[in-house]
């Protein structure tokens, strides 16, 4: 589900430059020395690298020709025991699933209480969200509100998450190399659209379309 292997240097650079990956690295540093299980959903050929002692990364993908430790269809189940995982990373994975509610329930099941889930998906105004025929859905600023306690439609699912952060990304991490010179513009635009995210989403998103949205969720049990 991800791009081909990028090499260690490129992956390390991505960890530094991409906000969501920086947050994941901070979280892993905070738990340095603890026994941590990190689940990389849709790892492809660039399974997350974590060399901290006592940290273990489990990659899952639906293809055999990847770096996955477990090959399976997460639409059916995640073949891990209950309350096993400390952190989950899903980088450009959840847009491919056929049943988001079922997959989120599986993530919730295998995670421990207070486990963190780092998600990167296409924003609904991204052309890339519609270009890929394997994409099943797009995401908005409120998509994961439906998985929070006391939401008006909480009866949709038994899984419950707290939203620790959500951030619309004007360009996101998949900006083509020839357009990297535009990244400084994102430093100006992102703070503005994320200060008034619902206004932006309702009235301006199709005028200044963003490419991605990043979420950090916390499992509640």
MDTraj code that builds the backbone (N, CA, C; nanometers):
import mdtraj as md
import numpy as np

residues = "UNK UNK UNK UNK UNK UNK UNK UNK UNK UNK UNK UNK UNK UNK UNK UNK UNK UNK UNK UNK UNK UNK UNK UNK UNK UNK UNK UNK UNK UNK UNK UNK UNK UNK UNK UNK UNK UNK UNK UNK UNK UNK UNK UNK UNK UNK UNK UNK UNK UNK UNK UNK UNK UNK UNK UNK UNK UNK UNK UNK UNK UNK UNK UNK UNK UNK UNK UNK UNK UNK UNK UNK UNK UNK UNK UNK UNK UNK UNK UNK UNK UNK UNK UNK UNK UNK UNK UNK UNK UNK UNK UNK UNK UNK UNK UNK UNK UNK UNK UNK UNK UNK UNK UNK UNK UNK UNK UNK UNK UNK UNK UNK UNK UNK UNK UNK UNK UNK UNK UNK UNK UNK UNK UNK UNK UNK UNK UNK UNK UNK UNK UNK UNK UNK UNK UNK UNK UNK UNK UNK UNK UNK UNK UNK UNK UNK UNK UNK UNK UNK UNK UNK UNK UNK UNK UNK UNK UNK UNK UNK UNK UNK UNK UNK UNK UNK UNK UNK UNK UNK UNK UNK UNK UNK UNK UNK UNK UNK UNK UNK UNK UNK UNK UNK UNK UNK UNK UNK UNK UNK UNK UNK UNK UNK UNK UNK UNK UNK UNK UNK UNK UNK UNK UNK UNK UNK UNK UNK UNK UNK UNK UNK UNK UNK UNK UNK UNK UNK UNK UNK UNK".split()
xyz = np.array([
    [0.0806, -0.1209, 0.0000],
    [0.0000, 0.0000, 0.0000],
    [0.0841, 0.1262, 0.0000],
    [0.2127, 0.1111, 0.0233],
    [0.2992, 0.2286, 0.0278],
    [0.3942, 0.2296, -0.0909],
    [0.4794, 0.3309, -0.0960],
    [0.5778, 0.3438, -0.2018],
    [0.6876, 0.2399, -0.1850],
    [0.7685, 0.2152, -0.2888],
    [0.8802, 0.1228, -0.2762],
    [0.9784, 0.1686, -0.1695],
    [1.0686, 0.0767, -0.1300],
    [1.1637, 0.1059, -0.0228],
    [1.2425, 0.2329, -0.0525],
    [1.2534, 0.3198, 0.0480],
    [1.3170, 0.4494, 0.0297],
    [1.4617, 0.4515, 0.0732],
    [1.5043, 0.3504, 0.1477],
    [1.6394, 0.3523, 0.2017],
    [1.6412, 0.4222, 0.3368],
    [1.7380, 0.3842, 0.4220],
    [1.7418, 0.4347, 0.5583],
    [1.7565, 0.5864, 0.5635],
    [1.8438, 0.6432, 0.4797],
    [1.8665, 0.7871, 0.4834],
    [1.7387, 0.8631, 0.4506],
    [1.6687, 0.8186, 0.3463],
    [1.5449, 0.8864, 0.3073],
    [1.4385, 0.8745, 0.4152],
    [1.4279, 0.7557, 0.4760],
    [1.3301, 0.7355, 0.5821],
    [1.3619, 0.8245, 0.7011],
    [1.4886, 0.8337, 0.7401],
    [1.5279, 0.9205, 0.8514],
    [1.4941, 1.0659, 0.8222],
    [1.5158, 1.1099, 0.6970],
    [1.4831, 1.2470, 0.6596],
    [1.3326, 1.2707, 0.6691],
    [1.2533, 1.1726, 0.6300],
    [1.1083, 1.1858, 0.6376],
    [1.0625, 1.1991, 0.7819],
    [1.1261, 1.1257, 0.8730],
    [1.0898, 1.1328, 1.0136],
    [1.1096, 1.2741, 1.0683],
    [1.2131, 1.3416, 1.0185],
    [1.2449, 1.4757, 1.0662],
    [1.1532, 1.5805, 1.0038],
    [1.1248, 1.5654, 0.8730],
    [1.0574, 1.6705, 0.7986],
    [0.9057, 1.6648, 0.8068],
    [0.8478, 1.5479, 0.8223],
    [0.7032, 1.5337, 0.8172],
    [0.6455, 1.5435, 0.9580],
    [0.5542, 1.6385, 0.9819],
    [0.5044, 1.6635, 1.1175],
    [0.4503, 1.5404, 1.1896],
    [0.3704, 1.4586, 1.1208],
    [0.3126, 1.3426, 1.1876],
    [0.4206, 1.2439, 1.2300],
    [0.5213, 1.2255, 1.1453],
    [0.6304, 1.1343, 1.1790],
    [0.7156, 1.1918, 1.2925],
    [0.7281, 1.3240, 1.2962],
    [0.7993, 1.3861, 1.4083],
    [0.7275, 1.3572, 1.5382],
    [0.5942, 1.3655, 1.5358],
    [0.5163, 1.3384, 1.6568],
    [0.5303, 1.1926, 1.6996],
    [0.5336, 1.1027, 1.6031],
    [0.5534, 0.9614, 1.6350],
    [0.6909, 0.9393, 1.6967],
    [0.7928, 1.0032, 1.6391],
    [0.9283, 0.9905, 1.6937],
    [0.9355, 1.0441, 1.8369],
    [0.8684, 1.1559, 1.8641],
    [0.8649, 1.2104, 2.0003],
    [0.7995, 1.1118, 2.0957],
    [0.6912, 1.0518, 2.0506],
    [0.6198, 0.9552, 2.1336],
    [0.7066, 0.8331, 2.1625],
    [0.7793, 0.7857, 2.0602],
    [0.8672, 0.6704, 2.0790],
    [0.9845, 0.7053, 2.1702],
    [1.0372, 0.8267, 2.1568],
    [1.1466, 0.8706, 2.2448],
    [1.1007, 0.8762, 2.3896],
    [0.9770, 0.9213, 2.4100],
    [0.9222, 0.9312, 2.5454],
    [0.9144, 0.7934, 2.6109],
    [0.8920, 0.6910, 2.5292],
    [0.8801, 0.5537, 2.5809],
    [1.0084, 0.4735, 2.5612],
    [1.1186, 0.5443, 2.5393],
    [1.2464, 0.4757, 2.5204],
    [1.2806, 0.3946, 2.6452],
    [1.3198, 0.2706, 2.6243],
    [1.3528, 0.1829, 2.7363],
    [1.2369, 0.0950, 2.7783],
    [1.1137, 0.1344, 2.7433],
    [0.9972, 0.0527, 2.7750],
    [0.9764, -0.0516, 2.6647],
    [0.9055, -0.1548, 2.6981],
    [0.8704, -0.2561, 2.5995],
    [0.7526, -0.2035, 2.5183],
    [0.7760, -0.1759, 2.3903],
    [0.6749, -0.1142, 2.3054],
    [0.6527, -0.1987, 2.1799],
    [0.5259, -0.2223, 2.1483],
    [0.4886, -0.2877, 2.0228],
    [0.4268, -0.1826, 1.9321],
    [0.4914, -0.1595, 1.8172],
    [0.4421, -0.0649, 1.7173],
    [0.3891, -0.1432, 1.5984],
    [0.2652, -0.1191, 1.5636],
    [0.2021, -0.1871, 1.4510],
    [0.1979, -0.0925, 1.3309],
    [0.2604, -0.1330, 1.2215],
    [0.2625, -0.0539, 1.0984],
    [0.1643, -0.1174, 1.0000],
    [0.0473, -0.0556, 0.9863],
    [-0.0564, -0.1088, 0.8984],
    [-0.0336, -0.0630, 0.7551],
    [-0.0339, -0.1585, 0.6630],
    [-0.0073, -0.1260, 0.5230],
    [0.1361, -0.0811, 0.5037],
    [0.2292, -0.1569, 0.5612],
    [0.3697, -0.1136, 0.5664],
    [0.4366, -0.1089, 0.4294],
    [0.3881, -0.1885, 0.3332],
    [0.4518, -0.1920, 0.2024],
    [0.5985, -0.2286, 0.2130],
    [0.6822, -0.1626, 0.1330],
    [0.8259, -0.1887, 0.1347],
    [0.9039, -0.0834, 0.2125],
    [0.8347, -0.0111, 0.3009],
    [0.9054, 0.0842, 0.3876],
    [0.8497, 0.0747, 0.5296],
    [0.8594, -0.0462, 0.5845],
    [0.8134, -0.0667, 0.7220],
    [0.8860, 0.0286, 0.8162],
    [0.8140, 0.0814, 0.9113],
    [0.8719, 0.1806, 1.0016],
    [0.9937, 0.1225, 1.0735],
    [1.0987, 0.2024, 1.0829],
    [1.2229, 0.1592, 1.1473],
    [1.2325, 0.2213, 1.2862],
    [1.2441, 0.1375, 1.3877],
    [1.2613, 0.1847, 1.5253],
    [1.3682, 0.0974, 1.5908],
    [1.4868, 0.1524, 1.6088],
    [1.5989, 0.0768, 1.6642],
    [1.6141, 0.0929, 1.8155],
    [1.5163, 0.1527, 1.8811],
    [1.5243, 0.1682, 2.0254],
    [1.5143, 0.0316, 2.0929],
    [1.5892, 0.0142, 2.2002],
    [1.5872, -0.1138, 2.2713],
    [1.4484, -0.1407, 2.3269],
    [1.4070, -0.2648, 2.3238],
    [1.2772, -0.3115, 2.3737],
    [1.1593, -0.2678, 2.2868],
    [1.1864, -0.2023, 2.1739],
    [1.0793, -0.1653, 2.0819],
    [1.0742, -0.2660, 1.9672],
    [0.9531, -0.3092, 1.9323],
    [0.9350, -0.4046, 1.8229],
    [0.8325, -0.3502, 1.7248],
    [0.8657, -0.3536, 1.5958],
    [0.7743, -0.3092, 1.4910],
    [0.7190, -0.4315, 1.4189],
    [0.5870, -0.4379, 1.4087],
    [0.5202, -0.5451, 1.3345],
    [0.4548, -0.4832, 1.2122],
    [0.4997, -0.5239, 1.0952],
    [0.4426, -0.4726, 0.9710],
    [0.3346, -0.5648, 0.9186],
    [0.2251, -0.5048, 0.8752],
    [0.1150, -0.5808, 0.8160],
    [0.0842, -0.5243, 0.6786],
    [0.0651, -0.6130, 0.5821],
    [0.0253, -0.5704, 0.4480],
    [-0.0526, -0.6849, 0.3839],
    [-0.1260, -0.6522, 0.2779],
    [-0.2016, -0.7578, 0.2099],
    [-0.1246, -0.8200, 0.0943],
    [0.0001, -0.7768, 0.0751],
    [0.0840, -0.8313, -0.0322],
    [0.2050, -0.9035, 0.0254],
    [0.2423, -1.0113, -0.0419],
    [0.3578, -1.0893, 0.0029],
    [0.4900, -1.0234, -0.0343],
    [0.4921, -0.9467, -0.1433],
    [0.6167, -0.8864, -0.1910],
    [0.6451, -0.7538, -0.1192],
    [0.6369, -0.7567, 0.0124],
    [0.6586, -0.6372, 0.0948],
    [0.7464, -0.6742, 0.2140],
    [0.7674, -0.5772, 0.3023],
    [0.8439, -0.6021, 0.4244],
    [0.7540, -0.6479, 0.5398],
    [0.6334, -0.6870, 0.5074],
    [0.5366, -0.7242, 0.6110],
    [0.5796, -0.8483, 0.6876],
    [0.5576, -0.8453, 0.8176],
    [0.5770, -0.9633, 0.9024],
    [0.4532, -1.0519, 0.8982],
    [0.3381, -0.9877, 0.8764],
    [0.2111, -1.0601, 0.8673],
    [0.1413, -1.0177, 0.7391],
    [0.1049, -1.1140, 0.6554],
    [0.0311, -1.0856, 0.5331],
    [-0.1146, -1.1231, 0.5561],
    [-0.2016, -1.0246, 0.5476],
    [-0.3432, -1.0507, 0.5740],
    [-0.4277, -0.9372, 0.5185],
    [-0.5581, -0.9578, 0.5195],
    [-0.6537, -0.8557, 0.4778],
    [-0.7125, -0.7938, 0.6039],
    [-0.6734, -0.6692, 0.6341],
    [-0.7203, -0.6067, 0.7577],
    [-0.8689, -0.5734, 0.7518],
    [-0.9296, -0.5837, 0.6323],
    [-1.0745, -0.5666, 0.6244],
    [-1.1466, -0.6799, 0.6969],
    [-1.0793, -0.7946, 0.7069],
    [-1.1396, -0.9099, 0.7746],
    [-1.1019, -0.9135, 0.9217],
    [-0.9727, -0.9014, 0.9494],
    [-0.9273, -0.8986, 1.0886],
    [-0.7796, -0.8622, 1.0930],
    [-0.7339, -0.8217, 1.2109],
    [-0.5917, -0.8050, 1.2380],
    [-0.5536, -0.9219, 1.3283],
    [-0.4729, -1.0161, 1.2798],
    [-0.4475, -1.1403, 1.3538],
    [-0.3503, -1.1241, 1.4711],
    [-0.3900, -1.0426, 1.5665],
    [-0.3136, -1.0232, 1.6897],
    [-0.4102, -1.0340, 1.8077],
    [-0.3574, -1.0668, 1.9246],
    [-0.4435, -1.0826, 2.0408],
    [-0.4913, -0.9471, 2.0931],
    [-0.5919, -0.9508, 2.1767],
    [-0.6475, -0.8295, 2.2359],
    [-0.5448, -0.7586, 2.3235],
    [-0.5540, -0.6256, 2.3288],
    [-0.4733, -0.5441, 2.4211],
    [-0.3233, -0.5741, 2.4108],
    [-0.2735, -0.5779, 2.2874],
    [-0.1362, -0.6194, 2.2623],
    [-0.0463, -0.5045, 2.2157],
    [-0.1038, -0.4083, 2.1452],
    [-0.0265, -0.3057, 2.0739],
    [-0.0242, -0.1740, 2.1513],
    [0.0935, -0.1074, 2.1497],
    [0.1098, 0.0212, 2.2187],
    [0.0915, 0.1403, 2.1251],
    [0.1307, 0.1243, 1.9981],
    [0.1200, 0.2333, 1.9013],
    [0.0900, 0.1747, 1.7640],
    [0.0131, 0.2503, 1.6868],
    [-0.0210, 0.2095, 1.5503],
    [0.0129, 0.3240, 1.4567],
    [0.0743, 0.2910, 1.3443],
    [0.0966, 0.3900, 1.2398],
    [0.0294, 0.3401, 1.1124],
    [-0.0527, 0.4271, 1.0522],
    [-0.1228, 0.3927, 0.9280],
    [-0.1026, 0.5079, 0.8308],
    [0.0025, 0.4975, 0.7511],
    [0.0376, 0.6028, 0.6562],
    [-0.0185, 0.5681, 0.5183],
    [-0.1186, 0.6416, 0.4765],
    [-0.1840, 0.6187, 0.3477],
    [-0.2298, 0.4737, 0.3342],
    [-0.3031, 0.4297, 0.4347],
    [-0.3550, 0.2933, 0.4375],
    [-0.5072, 0.2908, 0.4457],
    [-0.5650, 0.3712, 0.5336],
    [-0.7080, 0.3595, 0.5625],
    [-0.7971, 0.4024, 0.4463],
    [-0.7435, 0.4784, 0.3508],
    [-0.8240, 0.5135, 0.2337],
    [-0.8482, 0.3916, 0.1442],
    [-0.7716, 0.2828, 0.1679],
    [-0.7846, 0.1627, 0.0859],
    [-0.8837, 0.0610, 0.1430],
    [-0.9255, 0.0761, 0.2676],
    [-1.0080, -0.0274, 0.3303],
    [-1.1532, -0.0146, 0.2858],
    [-1.2230, -0.1273, 0.2828],
    [-1.3621, -0.1275, 0.2371],
    [-1.4595, -0.0933, 0.3487],
    [-1.4225, -0.1243, 0.4730],
    [-1.5114, -0.0986, 0.5872],
    [-1.4296, -0.0299, 0.6968],
    [-1.4330, 0.1022, 0.6995],
    [-1.3519, 0.1769, 0.7962],
    [-1.3933, 0.1476, 0.9395],
    [-1.5222, 0.1355, 0.9639],
    [-1.5693, 0.1086, 1.1007],
    [-1.5149, -0.0246, 1.1503],
    [-1.5214, -0.1279, 1.0658],
    [-1.4713, -0.2607, 1.1044],
    [-1.3209, -0.2553, 1.1319],
    [-1.2457, -0.1877, 1.0471],
    [-1.1005, -0.1799, 1.0651],
    [-1.0653, -0.1020, 1.1917],
    [-1.1363, 0.0065, 1.2178],
    [-1.1112, 0.0833, 1.3402],
    [-1.1448, 0.0013, 1.4646],
    [-1.2457, -0.0820, 1.4552],
    [-1.2791, -0.1704, 1.5677],
    [-1.1700, -0.2740, 1.5907],
    [-1.1085, -0.3217, 1.4830],
    [-0.9976, -0.4154, 1.4963],
    [-0.8744, -0.3467, 1.5558],
    [-0.8470, -0.2240, 1.5122],
    [-0.7363, -0.1473, 1.5708],
    [-0.7606, -0.1283, 1.7193],
    [-0.8815, -0.0896, 1.7538],
    [-0.9188, -0.0693, 1.8953],
    [-0.9020, -0.1983, 1.9753],
    [-0.9415, -0.3104, 1.9169],
    [-0.9350, -0.4394, 1.9880],
    [-0.7924, -0.4790, 2.0210],
    [-0.7012, -0.4671, 1.9241],
    [-0.5643, -0.5153, 1.9462],
    [-0.4810, -0.4170, 2.0289],
    [-0.5301, -0.2941, 2.0440],
    [-0.4544, -0.1926, 2.1176],
    [-0.4828, -0.1963, 2.2673],
    [-0.3840, -0.1537, 2.3420],
    [-0.4004, -0.1346, 2.4852],
    [-0.4737, -0.0039, 2.5112],
    [-0.5255, 0.0102, 2.6315],
    [-0.5832, 0.1381, 2.6734],
    [-0.4750, 0.2458, 2.6674],
    [-0.5106, 0.3607, 2.6129],
    [-0.4201, 0.4751, 2.5962],
    [-0.3179, 0.4574, 2.4839],
    [-0.3289, 0.3504, 2.4065],
    [-0.2408, 0.3353, 2.2899],
    [-0.2654, 0.4505, 2.1934],
    [-0.1615, 0.4881, 2.1188],
    [-0.1730, 0.5990, 2.0241],
    [-0.1799, 0.5459, 1.8807],
    [-0.2607, 0.6132, 1.7995],
    [-0.2781, 0.5740, 1.6597],
    [-0.2466, 0.6954, 1.5721],
    [-0.1473, 0.6808, 1.4855],
    [-0.1015, 0.7898, 1.3988],
    [-0.1501, 0.7618, 1.2567],
    [-0.2307, 0.8531, 1.2034],
    [-0.2984, 0.8300, 1.0761],
    [-0.2707, 0.9435, 0.9781],
    [-0.2384, 0.9045, 0.8556],
    [-0.2150, 0.9984, 0.7462],
    [-0.2993, 0.9516, 0.6276],
    [-0.3919, 1.0353, 0.5820],
    [-0.4837, 0.9968, 0.4750],
    [-0.5090, 1.1154, 0.3821],
    [-0.5639, 1.0902, 0.2616],
    [-0.5954, 1.2007, 0.1709],
    [-0.7120, 1.2842, 0.2238],
    [-0.6978, 1.4151, 0.2141],
    [-0.8088, 1.5054, 0.2443],
    [-0.9065, 1.5007, 0.1274],
    [-1.0324, 1.5335, 0.1525],
    [-1.1346, 1.5125, 0.0496],
    [-1.1189, 1.6015, -0.0736],
    [-1.0371, 1.7075, -0.0639],
    [-1.0160, 1.7947, -0.1797],
    [-0.8933, 1.7558, -0.2619],
    [-0.8239, 1.6514, -0.2221],
    [-0.7035, 1.6096, -0.2937],
    [-0.7396, 1.5356, -0.4218],
    [-0.6812, 1.5769, -0.5331],
    [-0.7058, 1.5044, -0.6582],
    [-0.6542, 1.3620, -0.6490],
    [-0.5457, 1.3427, -0.5724],
    [-0.4900, 1.2091, -0.5558],
    [-0.5848, 1.1135, -0.4863],
    [-0.6761, 1.1679, -0.4085],
    [-0.7735, 1.0831, -0.3397],
    [-0.8650, 1.0129, -0.4391],
    [-0.8850, 1.0752, -0.5561],
    [-0.9757, 1.0206, -0.6564],
    [-0.9014, 0.9552, -0.7733],
    [-0.7738, 0.9886, -0.7899],
    [-0.6960, 0.9310, -0.9000],
    [-0.6772, 0.7807, -0.8845],
    [-0.6485, 0.7373, -0.7631],
    [-0.6144, 0.5977, -0.7370],
    [-0.7418, 0.5132, -0.7314],
    [-0.7582, 0.4178, -0.8233],
    [-0.8809, 0.3369, -0.8247],
    [-0.8939, 0.2427, -0.7057],
    [-0.7866, 0.2249, -0.6281],
    [-0.7965, 0.1394, -0.5097],
    [-0.8392, 0.2177, -0.3861],
    [-0.8531, 0.3483, -0.3974],
    [-0.9023, 0.4285, -0.2849],
    [-1.0530, 0.4086, -0.2707],
    [-1.0951, 0.3773, -0.1493],
    [-1.2371, 0.3513, -0.1234],
    [-1.3087, 0.4707, -0.0599],
    [-1.2319, 0.5675, -0.0059],
    [-1.2961, 0.6765, 0.0671],
    [-1.2028, 0.7954, 0.0761],
    [-1.2607, 0.9096, 0.1122],
    [-1.1837, 1.0295, 0.1442],
    [-1.2143, 1.0661, 0.2894],
    [-1.1387, 1.1631, 0.3423],
    [-1.1513, 1.1980, 0.4834],
    [-1.1673, 1.3487, 0.4992],
    [-1.2406, 1.3872, 0.6027],
    [-1.2609, 1.5280, 0.6341],
    [-1.2111, 1.5554, 0.7758],
    [-1.2245, 1.6789, 0.8171],
    [-1.1802, 1.7182, 0.9508],
    [-1.2608, 1.6466, 1.0596],
    [-1.3812, 1.6027, 1.0278],
    [-1.4698, 1.5446, 1.1292],
    [-1.4844, 1.3926, 1.1185],
    [-1.4165, 1.3285, 1.0258],
    [-1.4372, 1.1846, 1.0038],
    [-1.4242, 1.1045, 1.1322],
    [-1.3177, 1.1280, 1.2092],
    [-1.2941, 1.0449, 1.3273],
    [-1.3689, 1.0941, 1.4518],
    [-1.4436, 1.2035, 1.4375],
    [-1.5335, 1.2438, 1.5468],
    [-1.6354, 1.1339, 1.5745],
    [-1.6681, 1.0575, 1.4713],
    [-1.7687, 0.9524, 1.4847],
    [-1.7216, 0.8367, 1.5727],
    [-1.5923, 0.8349, 1.6061],
    [-1.5373, 0.7285, 1.6905],
    [-1.5084, 0.7783, 1.8327],
    [-1.5543, 0.8985, 1.8647],
    [-1.5273, 0.9555, 1.9964],
    [-1.6470, 0.9340, 2.0895],
    [-1.6232, 0.9266, 2.2209],
    [-1.7335, 0.9100, 2.3168],
    [-1.8274, 1.0307, 2.3130],
    [-1.9546, 1.0033, 2.3367],
    [-2.0572, 1.1080, 2.3474],
    [-2.0865, 1.1809, 2.2165],
    [-2.0332, 1.1294, 2.1048],
    [-2.0705, 1.1866, 1.9756],
    [-2.2142, 1.1456, 1.9441],
    [-2.2867, 1.2282, 1.8699],
    [-2.4288, 1.2027, 1.8475],
    [-2.4563, 1.0714, 1.7747],
    [-2.3561, 1.0212, 1.6990],
    [-2.3741, 0.8947, 1.6288],
    [-2.2794, 0.7878, 1.6818],
    [-2.2525, 0.7915, 1.8109],
    [-2.1565, 0.6966, 1.8675],
    [-2.2059, 0.5528, 1.8604],
    [-2.3347, 0.5344, 1.8358],
    [-2.3895, 0.3986, 1.8253],
    [-2.3419, 0.3270, 1.6991],
    [-2.2746, 0.4008, 1.6088],
    [-2.2230, 0.3375, 1.4873],
    [-2.1181, 0.2315, 1.5177],
    [-2.0463, 0.2470, 1.6289],
    [-1.9327, 0.1580, 1.6570],
    [-1.9090, 0.1421, 1.8060],
    [-1.8552, 0.0284, 1.8434],
    [-1.8204, 0.0055, 1.9842],
    [-1.6814, 0.0580, 2.0173],
    [-1.6008, 0.0853, 1.9146],
    [-1.4647, 0.1345, 1.9383],
    [-1.4700, 0.2821, 1.9754],
    [-1.3852, 0.3209, 2.0706],
    [-1.3840, 0.4593, 2.1169],
    [-1.2404, 0.5116, 2.1198],
    [-1.2254, 0.6327, 2.0673],
    [-1.0949, 0.6966, 2.0615],
    [-1.1082, 0.8424, 2.1056],
    [-1.0028, 0.8911, 2.1659],
    [-0.9907, 1.0346, 2.1927],
    [-0.9055, 1.0951, 2.0816],
    [-0.9480, 1.2087, 2.0280],
    [-0.8685, 1.2762, 1.9250],
    [-0.7680, 1.3671, 1.9928],
    [-0.6410, 1.3311, 1.9844],
    [-0.5352, 1.4115, 2.0455],
    [-0.4974, 1.5288, 1.9561],
    [-0.4990, 1.5077, 1.8264],
    [-0.4731, 1.6167, 1.7323],
    [-0.5226, 1.5777, 1.5945],
    [-0.5564, 1.6783, 1.5167],
    [-0.5892, 1.6582, 1.3748],
    [-0.5461, 1.7843, 1.3018],
    [-0.4823, 1.7646, 1.1874],
    [-0.4217, 1.8772, 1.1181],
    [-0.4342, 1.8586, 0.9669],
    [-0.4967, 1.9549, 0.9034],
    [-0.5057, 1.9565, 0.7577],
    [-0.3707, 2.0006, 0.7023],
    [-0.3238, 1.9298, 0.6010],
    [-0.1933, 1.9589, 0.5409],
    [-0.2143, 2.0035, 0.3965],
    [-0.1753, 2.1255, 0.3662],
    [-0.1982, 2.1829, 0.2335],
    [-0.1293, 2.1009, 0.1245],
    [-0.0028, 2.0655, 0.1457],
    [0.0696, 1.9824, 0.0499],
    [0.0849, 1.8381, 0.0994],
    [0.1185, 1.8201, 0.2251],
    [0.1362, 1.6859, 0.2777],
    [0.2722, 1.6284, 0.2443],
    [0.2886, 1.4985, 0.2710],
    [0.4211, 1.4380, 0.2564],
    [0.4518, 1.3907, 0.1155],
    [0.3507, 1.3794, 0.0300],
    [0.3724, 1.3235, -0.1037],
    [0.3849, 1.4298, -0.2114],
    [0.4393, 1.5446, -0.1770],
    [0.4624, 1.6487, -0.2758],
    [0.5675, 1.6000, -0.3754],
    [0.5389, 1.6052, -0.5066],
    [0.6368, 1.5593, -0.6063],
    [0.7694, 1.6336, -0.5924],
    [0.8820, 1.5651, -0.6186],
    [1.0146, 1.6266, -0.6025],
    [1.0299, 1.7600, -0.6752],
    [0.9710, 1.7726, -0.7936],
    [0.9846, 1.8956, -0.8710],
    [0.9094, 2.0125, -0.8073],
    [0.8245, 1.9823, -0.7087],
    [0.7465, 2.0875, -0.6452],
    [0.7889, 2.1150, -0.5014],
    [0.9011, 2.0569, -0.4590],
    [0.9473, 2.0737, -0.3223],
    [0.9723, 2.2205, -0.2870],
    [0.9998, 2.3011, -0.3895],
    [1.0260, 2.4421, -0.3645],
    [0.9025, 2.5146, -0.3090],
    [0.7857, 2.4501, -0.3190],
    [0.6632, 2.5103, -0.2690],
    [0.6423, 2.4891, -0.1183],
    [0.7253, 2.4032, -0.0574],
    [0.7039, 2.3689, 0.0836],
    [0.7019, 2.4892, 0.1781],
    [0.7855, 2.5944, 0.1558],
    [0.7766, 2.7112, 0.2459],
    [0.6381, 2.7754, 0.2485],
    [0.5641, 2.7635, 0.1376],
    [0.4294, 2.8195, 0.1321],
    [0.3392, 2.7490, 0.2339],
    [0.3630, 2.6175, 0.2499],
    [0.2815, 2.5403, 0.3429],
    [0.2970, 2.5906, 0.4864],
    [0.4153, 2.6396, 0.5203],
    [0.4386, 2.6909, 0.6555],
    [0.3537, 2.8139, 0.6834],
    [0.3131, 2.8822, 0.5783],
    [0.2266, 2.9992, 0.5937],
    [0.0792, 2.9592, 0.5935],
    [0.0426, 2.8708, 0.5003],
    [-0.0975, 2.8345, 0.4820],
    [-0.1505, 2.7434, 0.5918],
    [-0.0711, 2.6412, 0.6306],
    [-0.1203, 2.5436, 0.7285],
    [-0.1697, 2.6052, 0.8590],
    [-0.0940, 2.6966, 0.9210],
    [-0.1439, 2.7555, 1.0472],
    [-0.2766, 2.8289, 1.0296],
    [-0.2962, 2.8901, 0.9131],
    [-0.4198, 2.9656, 0.8899],
    [-0.5393, 2.8719, 0.8758],
    [-0.5262, 2.7697, 0.7901],
    [-0.6408, 2.6809, 0.7685],
    [-0.6710, 2.5960, 0.8914],
    [-0.5702, 2.5698, 0.9741],
    [-0.5944, 2.4892, 1.0940],
    [-0.6403, 2.5723, 1.2134],
    [-0.6348, 2.7034, 1.2012],
    [-0.6915, 2.7897, 1.3046],
    [-0.8434, 2.7969, 1.2897],
    [-0.8901, 2.7865, 1.1646],
    [-1.0340, 2.7906, 1.1360],
    [-1.0703, 2.6720, 1.0466],
    [-1.0475, 2.5491, 1.0941],
    [-1.0594, 2.4319, 1.0060],
    [-1.1993, 2.4066, 0.9511],
    [-1.3024, 2.4252, 1.0328],
    [-1.4378, 2.3972, 0.9851],
    [-1.4858, 2.5049, 0.8886],
    [-1.4487, 2.6290, 0.9122],
    [-1.4811, 2.7362, 0.8178],
    [-1.4099, 2.7104, 0.6852],
    [-1.2803, 2.6765, 0.6950],
    [-1.2034, 2.6454, 0.5739],
    [-1.2678, 2.5296, 0.4986],
    [-1.3027, 2.4236, 0.5713],
    [-1.3577, 2.3048, 0.5078],
    [-1.4915, 2.3346, 0.4395],
    [-1.5743, 2.4177, 0.5013],
    [-1.7074, 2.4453, 0.4484],
    [-1.7071, 2.5439, 0.3322],
    [-1.6148, 2.6412, 0.3347],
    [-1.6249, 2.7514, 0.2389],
    [-1.5036, 2.7727, 0.1486],
    [-1.3864, 2.7259, 0.1899],
    [-1.2654, 2.7592, 0.1141],
    [-1.1890, 2.6384, 0.0603],
    [-1.2249, 2.5186, 0.1063],
    [-1.1435, 2.4005, 0.0744],
    [-1.1353, 2.3727, -0.0750],
    [-1.2410, 2.4025, -0.1502],
    [-1.2367, 2.3772, -0.2943],
    [-1.1691, 2.4911, -0.3702],
    [-1.1476, 2.6046, -0.3028],
    [-1.0753, 2.7163, -0.3641],
    [-0.9250, 2.6978, -0.3444],
    [-0.8867, 2.6610, -0.2210],
    [-0.7474, 2.6300, -0.1881],
    [-0.7432, 2.4853, -0.1390],
    [-0.7458, 2.3890, -0.2299],
    [-0.7572, 2.2483, -0.1889],
    [-0.6309, 2.1930, -0.1221],
    [-0.6510, 2.1247, -0.0112],
    [-0.5407, 2.0599, 0.0606],
    [-0.5296, 1.9142, 0.0186],
    [-0.4121, 1.8553, 0.0420],
    [-0.3841, 1.7199, -0.0054],
    [-0.4062, 1.6122, 0.1001],
    [-0.3754, 1.6422, 0.2266],
    [-0.3777, 1.5379, 0.3303],
    [-0.4379, 1.5902, 0.4595],
    [-0.4707, 1.4961, 0.5469],
    [-0.5058, 1.5295, 0.6832],
    [-0.4418, 1.4269, 0.7757],
    [-0.3867, 1.4738, 0.8848],
    [-0.3166, 1.3880, 0.9814],
    [-0.3933, 1.3864, 1.1129],
    [-0.4049, 1.2679, 1.1711],
    [-0.4714, 1.2526, 1.3003],
    [-0.3804, 1.1773, 1.3974],
    [-0.3920, 1.2118, 1.5231],
    [-0.3362, 1.1291, 1.6307],
    [-0.4514, 1.0971, 1.7245],
    [-0.4809, 0.9686, 1.7374],
    [-0.5888, 0.9214, 1.8222],
    [-0.5333, 0.8479, 1.9439],
    [-0.6126, 0.8428, 2.0488],
    [-0.5767, 0.7662, 2.1682],
    [-0.6900, 0.6684, 2.1987],
    [-0.6540, 0.5430, 2.2175],
    [-0.7519, 0.4383, 2.2427],
    [-0.8121, 0.4532, 2.3824],
    [-0.9442, 0.4429, 2.3904],
    [-1.0144, 0.4495, 2.5190],
    [-1.0821, 0.3163, 2.5442],
    [-1.0526, 0.2550, 2.6582],
    [-1.1169, 0.1277, 2.6937],
    [-1.1722, 0.1350, 2.8370],
])
top = md.Topology()
chain = top.add_chain()
for i, resn in enumerate(residues, 1):
    res = top.add_residue(resn, chain, resSeq=i)
    for name in ("N", "CA", "C"):
        top.add_atom(name, md.element.get_by_symbol(name[0]), res)
traj = md.Trajectory(xyz[None], top)
